[in-house]
Amino acid sequence: MDIWTLEVFLTADTSSSHETYNHDADIEHFCAPVVHPNTGETITSYKKLQRNPVMKKIWTKALGKEFGSLAQGNDLRKKSGTNTLFVLDHEQIKNIPSDQTVTFARIVVDF
């Protein structure tokens, strides 16, 4: 398989059933990592930031703001969201029509 570049990744045809399309493409190498203020460690994983006592508070709050902006709003910011994404419960997931495409988010660090 060819090396993924940002342009190829952003313009990929996700509706294609072409065998070379990689649905699990790793996009972390396109993102700018966070440098830990105390250790100098380069961090590209949100999970790692969320578990770190120094970084947890700011990154958890930042993700909440971003998620709220993309969803139906954020009570903390008192702003309405863009309705770009919707969170479904188990019953709603069971009732998704077969002609609709479901997508999933992958959280990456891009500071």
C-alpha positions in Angstrom: 0.0 0.0 0.0 1.2 3.5 -0.8 2.2 5.9 2.0 -0.7 8.0 3.2 -0.2 11.7 2.8 -2.5 14.3 4.3 -4.0 15.1 0.8 -4.6 11.5 0.0 -6.2 10.9 3.4 -8.5 13.9 3.2 -9.6 13.1 -0.3 -10.1 9.4 0.1 -13.4 8.0 -1.2 -14.9 6.3 1.9 -17.8 5.0 0.0 -15.6 2.9 -2.2 -15.2 -0.8 -1.5 -11.7 -0.7 -3.1 -9.4 -3.1 -1.2 -6.6 -0.5 -0.8 -8.7 1.9 1.2 -7.6 1.7 4.8 -10.5 2.4 7.1 -8.2 2.2 10.1 -5.6 4.7 8.9 -3.4 6.1 11.6 -3.6 9.9 11.4 -1.6 10.7 14.5 1.5 11.4 12.4 -0.5 14.3 10.8 -1.2 15.9 14.2 1.0 18.2 16.3 1.9 16.5 19.6 1.7 18.0 23.0 5.0 18.4 24.9 4.6 17.7 28.6 5.5 20.9 30.5 7.5 19.1 33.2 9.0 16.0 31.5 9.4 17.2 27.9 7.7 14.0 26.8 6.0 14.1 23.4 2.3 13.0 23.8 0.1 12.2 20.8 -2.6 10.1 22.7 -5.6 11.8 24.3 -5.9 8.8 26.7 -2.4 9.4 27.9 -3.1 13.1 28.5 -6.4 12.2 30.3 -4.5 9.9 32.7 -1.7 12.4 33.5 -2.3 14.3 36.7 -0.7 17.5 35.4 -2.5 17.5 32.0 -5.8 15.8 32.9 -7.8 18.9 34.0 -7.1 21.1 31.0 -7.4 18.4 28.4 -10.6 16.9 29.8 -12.2 20.4 29.8 -10.9 21.1 26.3 -12.4 17.9 24.9 -15.7 18.7 26.6 -15.8 22.1 25.0 -15.0 20.7 21.6 -17.5 17.8 21.9 -20.2 20.2 23.1 -19.6 22.5 20.2 -19.9 19.7 17.7 -22.9 18.2 19.4 -26.0 20.0 20.7 -24.2 22.5 22.9 -22.2 23.0 26.0 -23.8 24.0 29.3 -20.4 25.2 30.6 -20.0 27.7 27.7 -23.7 28.5 27.4 -23.4 28.1 23.6 -25.5 26.0 21.2 -23.7 23.3 19.2 -23.5 22.8 15.5 -25.4 19.4 15.5 -22.4 18.0 13.6 -22.6 14.8 15.7 -25.1 12.9 17.7 -24.6 10.4 20.5 -26.9 7.4 20.3 -28.0 5.1 23.1 -28.2 1.3 22.5 -31.9 1.4 21.5 -31.2 4.1 18.9 -28.3 2.2 17.5 -30.4 -0.9 17.1 -32.9 1.1 15.0 -30.5 2.7 12.6 -31.9 2.2 9.0 -29.7 -0.1 6.9 -29.4 2.6 4.2 -27.6 5.0 6.6 -23.9 5.1 7.1 -22.6 5.2 10.7 -19.3 6.9 11.4 -17.2 6.9 14.5 -14.9 9.5 15.9 -11.2 8.9 16.7 -9.8 11.5 19.2 -6.3 12.6 18.4 -4.1 15.3 19.9 -3.4 18.3 17.7 -2.1 21.2 19.7 
